[in-house]
Amino acid sequence: MEPVTLIFVSCLGLGIVVGLLAGLLGIGGGLIIVPALSYLLVHGLHLDTELVMPMAVATSLSTIIFTGSSSALAHYRLGNINRYLVLWCGVGIAVGAVVGAQVASGISGHTLKNVFAVLVMLIALQMVFGRSGTSSRPASKPILLGIGTGTGVVSALMGIGGGALLVPALVWFQVNIRQAIGCAAVSGLVIALFGTASFVLAGLQETSLPPAAIGYVYLPATLGIVTTSVFTAGFGARLGQKIDTGILKKLLAVLLVLVSIRMIAGIE
């Protein structure tokens, strides 16, 4: 099988998983896409880590445009979208996503790999040991702007939708968990749009990119993931209304710790 075809087929299966995660937990799936796609690009196209990491992050963000749209629409129909939360988080996220994408495209691939792995481990630990209480302060406009900006920067650096950061932060400031997940679904779309555009522009001057890449976005992988994830995201959102996601978060956290250790050890 041709390397490009193998990557596309592999990404079809990857899309099923990330779509479910997007709907269930309000995350864009980048925590899974980036390490998986990094491995595929290194071994399938024999690219160097210096090029692979920004490509994996950028491609992950590009898929979230579609997955996030499907997930956000599902949560809107379920009544989980609070316009006040989405507006003020969205403004901060848009700014943060542009800054994060520029930082990610400006540092070495090896450094970006290690930053990603460490941040993944921290997110995983937060999933398991994060506080279950709430702050005495409600989510005001400055708080939402601050949460959004921080989430946008980190998410664009990692190629994730930001739900793993945004949901616990909003819940801490007295936001209903369903509305927090709905806000994360919409916010992931904002991150993806601004982050992808920044990565495309940053990669236009890169001469060693493989065919079928637009900037740092690798289109065959984007197409494969999107083909399946747009269908499973809506299913995941409906399933999330019926089950306790606490156990699922802990299982995902264990997987993420293992993934981050593997990335620090090396993906070559």
HUMO-V336233 format. One record per residue. N is the residue number from 1. PSI is psi in radians with two decimals (* if undefined). OMEGA is omega in radians with two decimals (none if undefined). Layout:
((N PSI OMEGA) (N PSI OMEGA))
This chain:
((1 2.36 3.12) (2 2.53 -3.11) (3 -0.73 -3.13) (4 -0.71 3.11) (5 -0.73 3.13) (6 -0.74 3.12) (7 -0.75 3.14) (8 -0.82 -3.13) (9 -0.74 3.11) (10 -0.66 -3.12) (11 -0.41 3.02) (12 -0.80 3.10) (13 -0.67 3.11) (14 -0.65 -3.13) (15 -0.60 3.10) (16 -0.78 -3.10) (17 -0.84 -3.06) (18 -0.54 3.07) (19 -0.78 3.10) (20 -0.77 -3.14) (21 -0.66 3.13) (22 -0.78 -3.12) (23 -0.72 -3.09) (24 -0.81 -2.95) (25 -0.03 -3.14) (26 0.34 3.11) (27 2.64 -3.03) (28 -0.13 3.11) (29 -0.08 -3.11) (30 -0.47 3.10) (31 -0.45 3.08) (32 -0.70 -3.06) (33 -0.82 -3.01) (34 -0.92 3.11) (35 -0.67 -3.14) (36 -0.80 -3.12) (37 -0.60 3.08) (38 -0.79 3.13) (39 -0.78 -3.12) (40 -0.69 -3.12) (41 -0.65 3.12) (42 -0.82 -3.04) (43 -0.44 -3.14) (44 -0.79 -3.11) (45 -0.05 3.11) (46 0.77 3.10) (47 2.74 3.12) (48 2.66 -3.14) (49 -0.58 3.14) (50 -0.59 -3.13) (51 -0.58 -3.04) (52 -0.79 -3.03) (53 -0.89 3.07) (54 -0.56 3.08) (55 -0.75 -3.13) (56 -0.75 3.14) (57 -0.81 -3.12) (58 -0.75 -3.14) (59 -0.69 3.08) (60 -0.81 3.13) (61 -0.67 -3.12) (62 -0.61 3.12) (63 -0.53 -3.10) (64 -0.39 3.05) (65 -0.76 -3.09) (66 -0.81 3.12) (67 -0.75 -3.14) (68 -0.65 3.10) (69 -0.79 3.13) (70 -0.78 -3.14) (71 -0.76 -3.13) (72 -0.71 3.11) (73 -0.72 3.12) (74 -0.75 3.14) (75 -0.56 3.06) (76 -0.77 3.14) (77 -0.47 3.12) (78 -0.04 3.12) (79 0.43 -3.08) (80 0.07 -3.08) (81 2.05 3.06) (82 1.97 -3.02) (83 -0.60 3.11) (84 -0.83 3.13) (85 -0.81 -3.08) (86 -0.73 -3.10) (87 -0.93 -3.01) (88 -0.58 3.00) (89 -0.70 -3.08) (90 -0.68 3.12) (91 -0.83 3.12) (92 -0.70 -3.11) (93 -0.71 3.14) (94 -0.79 3.12) (95 -0.83 -3.11) (96 -0.64 -3.11) (97 -0.70 3.11) (98 -0.78 3.14) (99 -0.81 -3.12) (100 -0.71 3.14) (101 -0.68 3.12) (102 -0.69 3.09) (103 -0.80 -3.10) (104 -0.67 -3.11) (105 -0.22 -3.09) (106 -0.14 3.14) (107 2.87 -3.08) (108 2.69 3.13) (109 -0.66 3.14) (110 -0.71 3.10) (111 -0.75 3.13) (112 -0.68 3.10) (113 -0.82 -3.11) (114 -0.66 3.08) (115 -0.78 3.12) (116 -0.83 -3.08) (117 -0.75 -3.14) (118 -0.76 3.14) (119 -0.65 3.08) (120 -0.76 -3.13) (121 -0.70 3.12) (122 -0.71 3.11) (123 -0.73 3.13) (124 -0.75 3.12) (125 -0.63 3.10) (126 -0.66 3.12) (127 -0.65 -3.07) (128 -0.78 -2.99) (129 0.07 -3.11) (130 2.58 -3.13) (131 2.48 3.13) (132 -0.07 -3.13) (133 -2.94 3.12) (134 2.78 3.09) (135 2.80 3.06) (136 -0.17 -3.11) (137 2.33 3.07) (138 2.97 -3.10) (139 1.61 3.12) (140 3.02 3.14) (141 -0.85 3.12) (142 -0.66 3.13) (143 -0.78 3.14) (144 -0.69 3.09) (145 -0.75 3.13) (146 -0.78 3.10) (147 -0.76 -3.12) (148 -0.77 -3.12) (149 -0.83 3.12) (150 -0.73 3.12) (151 -0.71 -3.14) (152 -0.76 3.14) (153 -0.92 -3.10) (154 -0.70 -3.10) (155 -0.72 3.11) (156 -0.58 3.07) (157 -0.61 -3.02) (158 -0.24 -3.09) (159 0.59 -3.12) (160 2.87 -3.13) (161 -0.32 3.06) (162 -0.08 -3.10) (163 -0.62 -3.13) (164 -0.41 3.08) (165 -0.76 -2.99) (166 -0.76 -3.07) (167 -0.92 3.14) (168 -0.57 3.13) (169 -0.76 3.13) (170 -0.72 3.11) (171 -0.66 3.11) (172 -0.63 3.14) (173 0.67 2.93) (174 0.43 3.08) (175 2.38 3.09) (176 2.40 -3.04) (177 -0.69 -3.14) (178 -0.72 3.10) (179 -0.58 3.10) (180 -0.74 3.12) (181 -0.69 3.08) (182 -0.75 3.10) (183 -0.70 3.13) (184 -0.64 3.13) (185 -0.79 3.12) (186 -0.73 -3.13) (187 -0.61 3.08) (188 -0.62 3.10) (189 -0.73 3.11) (190 -0.82 3.11) (191 -0.79 -3.08) (192 -0.77 -3.12) (193 -0.91 -3.09) (194 -0.68 3.13) (195 -0.77 3.14) (196 -0.79 3.13) (197 -0.72 3.14) (198 -0.71 3.13) (199 -0.64 3.10) (200 -0.82 3.14) (201 -0.73 -3.12) (202 -0.51 -3.08) (203 -0.06 -3.09) (204 -0.45 -3.12) (205 -0.05 -3.13) (206 2.11 -3.02) (207 -0.22 -3.05) (208 0.25 3.12) (209 2.57 3.13) (210 2.87 3.04) (211 2.72 3.13) (212 0.29 3.04) (213 2.40 3.01) (214 1.91 -2.95) (215 -2.34 3.12) (216 0.02 -3.12) (217 2.15 3.13) (218 1.85 -2.95) (219 -0.71 3.12) (220 -0.66 3.11) (221 -0.74 3.10) (222 -0.83 -3.11) (223 -0.76 -3.13) (224 -0.82 -3.11) (225 -0.77 -3.08) (226 -0.64 -3.08) (227 -0.68 -3.12) (228 -0.58 -3.02) (229 -0.52 -3.12) (230 -0.43 3.11) (231 -0.71 -3.07) (232 -0.34 3.13) (233 -0.76 3.12) (234 -0.69 3.09) (235 -0.72 3.12) (236 -0.68 3.13) (237 -0.73 3.11) (238 -0.66 3.12) (239 -0.61 3.14) (240 -0.36 3.10) (241 -0.31 -2.99) (242 -0.33 -3.04) (243 2.80 3.05) (244 2.01 -3.08) (245 -0.04 -3.11) (246 -0.82 -3.14) (247 -0.72 -3.14) (248 -0.71 3.12) (249 -0.71 -3.13) (250 -0.69 3.09) (251 -0.72 3.10) (252 -0.68 3.14) (253 -0.73 3.11) (254 -0.78 3.12) (255 -0.73 -3.10) (256 -0.65 3.09) (257 -0.77 3.12) (258 -0.71 3.12) (259 -0.77 -3.11) (260 -0.67 3.10) (261 -0.73 3.12) (262 -0.69 -3.12) (263 -0.68 3.10) (264 -0.67 3.12) (265 -0.51 3.11) (266 2.47 -3.14) (267 -0.05 -3.13) (268 * none))
